[in-house]
Amino acid sequence: MIKSMTGYGRAVGVFADKQITVEVRSVNNRYLDCTVKLPRLYAFCEDAVKQTVKQFVTRGKVDVFVTVNLTQSNDVHIALNRPVLEGYLAALRTIAEGYPVRDDVSVSTLSRLPDVFTVEKTEQDEDLLKEQLLGVVDEALHGYDAMRSAEGEALARDLSAKADGILKRVAFVEERSPRSVQEYREKLYAKMQEVLASSAVDEARILTEAAIFADKVAVDEETVRLRSHMDQLRTMLSASEPIGRKLDFLMQEINRETNTIGSKCSDLEIARTVVDLKAELEKIREQIQNIE
């Protein structure tokens, strides 16, 4: 099943002390380019998140956004630094006793003195943090992948319909090409009759000129290859692995055959059909840019 390179997925994980939200979105890109935006506390998980993304994606510009909301503020502990505080108090008493100043020491005054409090962060279990985060990332990626698969199915149906249209035009070229040779022969015969007037027309010369013309405008090889390419396209659309780059190459081959038919043809109806073919192939080429 083919997948689109554009998609979106979101998941929320609720834990004892936090809520983790992960959003994944992507757009077209020639290669895989993954950007992860994490809170500072989870920065060490960046490589693990990218490795998880690689299990789901091979091409595309992928952005992963992680937000963490704490439901309990138990990761910081503030304590009174008693030795420092007692040192300040002793010094302040010395000032009050030895100098003619008013003793107006208050709690607010003491709290503003350096190092009166110590701030200790609770040691975090990094393995647990990573496990929680990657679980939410995996859930978001599954939703993201489901969306890409749904878009891929729609793209496959559209490309298959366009392939049918191309094959109809190829069939017209195959039918029209021999008729254009016959018409050329008839026009040549009429022209030679007009030029030679009463003289007999050289049938052998007519046949020779018609044969040369038929060889110049023959597109059998090109139409056979086009049909083969369309079969390849259908086979690729049912493949399980990424096919975007293969489709790019296949489209180059299809365009080459179409251009060759256009350069060979001198018939107006075939020329118009080739223009329609090119327009349809351009639509397919644009669609392929969305396929992983």
C-alpha positions in Angstrom: 0.0 0.0 0.0 1.4 3.4 -1.0 1.6 6.2 1.5 1.4 10.0 1.1 4.3 12.1 2.4 1.9 14.5 4.0 0.1 13.6 7.2 -0.7 14.6 10.8 -1.0 12.7 14.0 -1.6 13.6 17.6 -1.6 11.7 20.9 -1.9 12.6 24.6 -0.4 10.6 27.5 -1.6 11.3 31.1 0.7 10.1 33.9 0.8 10.5 37.6 2.5 13.9 37.6 2.3 15.1 34.0 0.5 15.2 30.7 2.6 14.6 27.5 1.2 15.8 24.1 2.9 14.8 20.9 2.1 16.2 17.4 3.6 14.8 14.2 3.2 16.5 10.8 5.0 16.2 7.5 5.2 17.6 4.0 7.0 16.5 0.8 10.7 16.2 0.8 13.2 14.3 -1.3 14.8 12.7 1.7 13.9 12.1 5.3 14.4 15.3 7.3 13.2 15.0 10.9 13.0 17.9 13.4 12.1 17.2 17.0 11.2 20.0 19.4 11.3 18.9 23.1 11.2 20.6 26.5 14.7 21.0 28.0 14.1 18.2 30.5 13.5 15.8 27.7 16.4 16.9 25.4 18.2 13.6 26.0 15.4 11.8 24.2 15.8 13.6 20.8 17.8 10.8 19.1 15.4 8.1 20.5 12.4 10.0 19.1 14.1 10.3 15.7 14.9 6.6 15.6 11.2 5.9 16.3 10.1 8.2 13.5 12.4 6.3 11.1 10.5 3.1 11.8 7.4 4.7 10.2 8.9 7.1 7.6 11.5 6.9 4.8 10.9 10.2 3.0 9.5 13.6 3.9 10.0 16.7 6.1 8.7 15.5 9.5 8.2 17.8 12.5 7.6 16.3 15.9 6.4 18.7 18.7 6.4 17.6 22.3 4.8 19.6 25.1 4.7 18.5 28.8 2.4 20.0 31.4 3.1 19.1 35.0 0.1 18.2 37.1 2.2 18.0 40.3 5.1 20.3 41.2 7.1 17.7 43.1 10.3 18.0 41.2 11.7 21.0 43.2 12.4 21.1 46.9 13.2 24.3 48.7 15.0 24.1 52.1 16.2 26.5 54.7 20.0 26.7 54.9 20.2 26.9 58.7 24.0 27.4 59.1 24.0 30.4 56.7 20.9 31.9 58.3 22.3 31.5 61.8 25.5 33.2 60.7 23.5 36.1 59.3 21.6 36.5 62.6 24.7 36.5 64.7 26.3 39.1 62.5 23.1 41.2 62.7 23.0 41.0 66.5 26.6 42.2 66.6 25.6 45.2 64.6 22.6 45.9 66.8 24.6 45.6 70.0 27.6 47.5 68.9 26.2 50.3 66.9 23.5 52.9 67.4 21.1 51.5 64.8 17.5 50.3 65.1 17.1 46.6 65.2 14.5 46.0 62.5 15.4 42.5 61.2 12.4 40.8 59.7 11.6 37.5 57.9 11.4 39.4 54.5 14.8 41.0 55.2 16.4 37.6 55.9 14.8 35.9 53.0 16.5 38.3 50.6 19.9 37.5 51.8 22.1 35.2 49.6 22.1 31.5 50.1 19.5 31.5 52.9 17.5 28.9 50.9 18.7 25.9 49.0 16.8 24.7 45.9 17.1 21.0 45.2 15.6 19.3 42.1 14.3 15.9 42.6 16.4 13.3 40.7 14.5 12.3 37.6 14.4 8.7 36.3 15.5 9.2 32.7 14.6 5.7 31.7 11.1 6.2 32.9 10.8 9.6 31.2 12.0 8.2 27.9 9.6 5.2 28.2 6.6 7.5 28.8 7.6 9.9 26.0 8.3 7.2 23.4 4.9 5.5 24.2 3.1 8.7 23.4 5.3 9.3 20.3 4.5 5.8 19.0 0.7 6.4 19.5 1.0 9.7 17.6 2.9 8.1 14.8 0.3 5.3 14.4 -2.4 7.9 13.9 -0.1 9.9 11.5 0.6 6.7 9.5 -3.0 5.8 9.3 -3.7 9.3 7.7 -0.9 8.8 5.3 -2.2 5.4 4.3 -5.7 6.8 3.7 -4.3 9.5 1.5 -2.1 6.9 -0.3 -5.2 4.9 -1.2 -6.8 8.0 -2.7 -3.7 8.7 -4.7 -3.5 5.1 -5.9 -7.1 5.3 -7.1 -6.5 8.6 -8.9 -3.3 7.4 -10.6 -4.9 4.1 -11.7 -7.8 6.1 -13.3 -5.2 8.3 -15.0 -3.4 5.2 -16.3 -6.6 4.0 -17.8 -6.9 7.4 -19.6 -3.4 7.1 -20.9 -3.9 3.6 -22.2 -7.0 4.8 -24.1 -4.9 7.4 -25.8 -2.2 4.9 -26.6 -4.8 2.7 -28.2 -6.0 5.6 -30.3 -2.4 6.2 -31.5 -1.9 2.5 -32.3 -5.1 2.6 -34.3 -4.5 5.9 -36.0 -0.9 5.4 -37.0 -1.5 2.8 -39.8 -4.4 4.9 -41.1 -2.2 8.0 -41.3 0.2 6.0 -43.5 -2.7 4.9 -45.8 -3.9 8.5 -46.0 -0.4 9.7 -46.9 -0.2 7.1 -49.7 -3.5 8.3 -51.1 -2.5 11.9 -50.9 0.8 11.1 -52.6 -1.0 9.2 -55.4 -3.4 12.1 -55.9 -0.5 14.6 -56.0 1.5 12.6 -58.5 -1.6 12.2 -60.7 -2.1 15.9 -60.6 1.5 16.7 -61.5 1.9 14.0 -64.1 -1.5 14.7 -65.6 -2.1 12.1 -68.4 1.1 10.1 -67.7 0.8 6.9 -65.8 1.6 7.0 -62.1 4.6 4.8 -61.0 3.0 2.5 -58.4 6.3 1.2 -57.3 7.5 4.7 -56.5 4.3 5.3 -54.5 4.8 2.1 -52.5 8.5 3.0 -51.9 7.6 6.5 -50.6 4.8 5.2 -48.5 7.1 2.6 -47.0 9.7 5.2 -46.2 7.1 7.4 -44.6 5.7 4.4 -42.6 9.1 3.7 -41.2 9.6 7.3 -40.2 6.3 7.6 -38.3 6.2 4.0 -36.9 5.5 4.2 -33.2 4.9 0.5 -32.5 8.0 0.2 -30.2 7.1 3.3 -28.3 3.4 2.3 -27.7 4.5 -1.2 -26.6 6.9 0.3 -24.1 4.2 2.7 -22.9 1.9 -0.2 -22.2 4.7 -2.0 -20.4 5.3 1.1 -18.3 1.7 1.3 -17.4 1.8 -2.3 -16.2 4.8 -1.4 -14.1 2.9 1.6 -12.7 -0.1 -0.6 -11.6 2.3 -3.2 -10.0 4.0 -0.4 -8.1 0.7 1.0 -6.8 0.0 -2.3 -5.1 3.5 -2.6 -3.5 4.0 -2.6 0.2 7.4 -0.7 0.2 8.0 3.0 -0.6 7.9 3.6 -4.3 8.1 7.3 -4.7 11.6 7.4 -6.2 10.9 4.5 -8.5 7.8 6.3 -9.8 9.9 9.4 -10.5 12.2 7.3 -12.7 9.3 5.5 -14.4 7.7 8.8 -15.2 11.0 9.9 -16.9 10.8 6.8 -19.1 7.1 7.4 -19.9 7.8 11.0 -20.9 10.7 9.9 -23.1 8.4 7.5 -25.1 5.7 10.1 -25.4 8.1 12.8 -26.7 9.4 10.3 -29.2 5.9 9.7 -30.5 5.3 13.4 -30.7 8.5 13.9 -32.7 7.6 11.2 -35.2 4.0 12.0 -35.8 2.9 14.3 -38.7 -0.7 13.5 -38.2 -2.8 16.2 -36.7 -5.0 13.9 -34.6 -2.1 12.0 -33.2 -0.4 15.3 -32.4 -3.4 16.4 -30.4 -3.5 13.1 -28.6 0.2 13.4 -27.7 -0.6 16.9 -26.2 -3.4 15.3 -24.1 -1.0 12.6 -23.1 1.6 15.1 -21.9 -1.0 17.0 -20.0 -2.2 13.8 -18.2 1.4 12.8 -17.5 2.1 16.1 -15.9 -0.8 15.6 -13.6 0.6 12.2 -12.7 4.0 13.6 -12.1 2.5 16.2 -9.7 0.7 13.5 -7.8 3.8 11.3 -7.5 5.5 14.1 -5.7 3.2 13.3 -2.7 4.1 9.7 -2.6 6.6 8.3 -0.1 
